[in-house]
Amino acid sequence: MAARVPAKMKSADVTRFAHRAAQLDKYKPIVSYWCDYHIVQQILAKGLHTADEECMQYTTMLMDKLEQAKTEHANEDAILDDVAAKAYIEQFGLDTFRRADDAVRANQASKQTADTFQAAATFLDLMTIWGPQEPEIASKSKYAKYHALRIAKALKAGEDPNLSNPTQEPATEEADPDPDDPEVRQINGYTQPSVEDAPDAFQLSSVTSAHRDVTMESPAPQTSLATTGAHQSHPDVSPLQQPSPDRTNSAGGGYFPNVPTFTSDSAAPALPTAPPAEPMDHALLPQEDPSMLDAQNYYAGPPKASVPMVPAPEIPLPTPQAPSGGYRSDDASVMSAQKHAKWAMSALNFDDVGTAVKELRLALNSLGAR
């Protein structure tokens, strides 16, 4: 049973905090402690404890209760440390707010939902103990108070509070950009190849075969155009051998099959011939190594020169130097370091990097590390 709040203190908006402190005294003693703390803070800040004897007794009772809670929870960081306490109260307030908000979104608002919204607003307002409320916390507190009043009014009028719930707009899914859009292509920097751009198997095999034939055949010596008439065939001519003298003037050097010719009684007018090719001096060509005449080695090409892999030089890392005096490992130092490390973790949970760095440095100092 909570002590009755003096009439002269009700104007300070402390009644709702006293109600939640009594409600959670056994269930959530940490939250109850900070509700009482907030009441004392408001009383002393406004000088209400000197209003009359009743106010003085009420204030003294709350201060004794706070000291007793500190003794009973001597190892509780959420009571002894401001950073851990702020994180604890904020998380509890947000959890309470979420339960009420989920009921509204599911169109299941009731009298219990209104009370839960009121409790959430009270817990979120406790954050003013450690400074001004953050915009997000202040917005949620205002939202909770509004819906608590709205639901209570609807129930008092005998109406369904869910009829006035805020409508949930369906989330609009943003369409993926069209890959064929010119701007998208410009951003991507390339055009995706299509099926039509790829060569079919027949063309690919033809090109590969033609390339192989050109590679395997040696170029024919430059000759003058042949005159009409039948030529003698040479079926067993190797491209690696020098052409015989009697084939030097034939088209293709004897490497191509003869084309049948037609003879007529009347001689065709003589065609102009190409200028005679200058004789090639084979002595100017580089002499081939006999081993290069091996077919496998000939078509395989010259071996690639191997490049030795040079490992990157390793940069020696500086060896951490232990302090000359050593670290402190006594129980008091270890407990102090653990305490500051916990506070740093609590600060990081709420993106308070500055406090986390400060606490980690204090933890290192407790162990004698610099």
Secondary structure, 3 states (H helix, E strand, C coil): CCCCCCHHHHHHCCHHHHHHHHHCCCCCHHHHHHHHHHHHHHHHHHCHHHCCHHHHHHHHHHHHHHHHHHHHCCCCHHHHCHHHHHHHHHHHHHHHHHHHHHHHHCCCCCHHHHHHHHHHHHHHHHHHHHCCCCHHHHHHHHHHHHHHHHHHHHHHCCCCHHHHCCCCCCCCCCCCCCCCCHHHHHHHCCCCCCCCCCCCHHHHHHHHHHHHHHHHCCCCCCCCCCCCCCCCCCCCCCCCCCCCHHHCCCHHHHCCCCCCCCCCCCCCCCCCCCCCCCCCCHHHCCCCCHHHHCHHHHHHCCCCCCCCCCCCCCCCCCCCCCCCCCCCCCHHHHHHHHHHHHHHHHHHHCCCHHHHHHHHHHHHHHCCCC
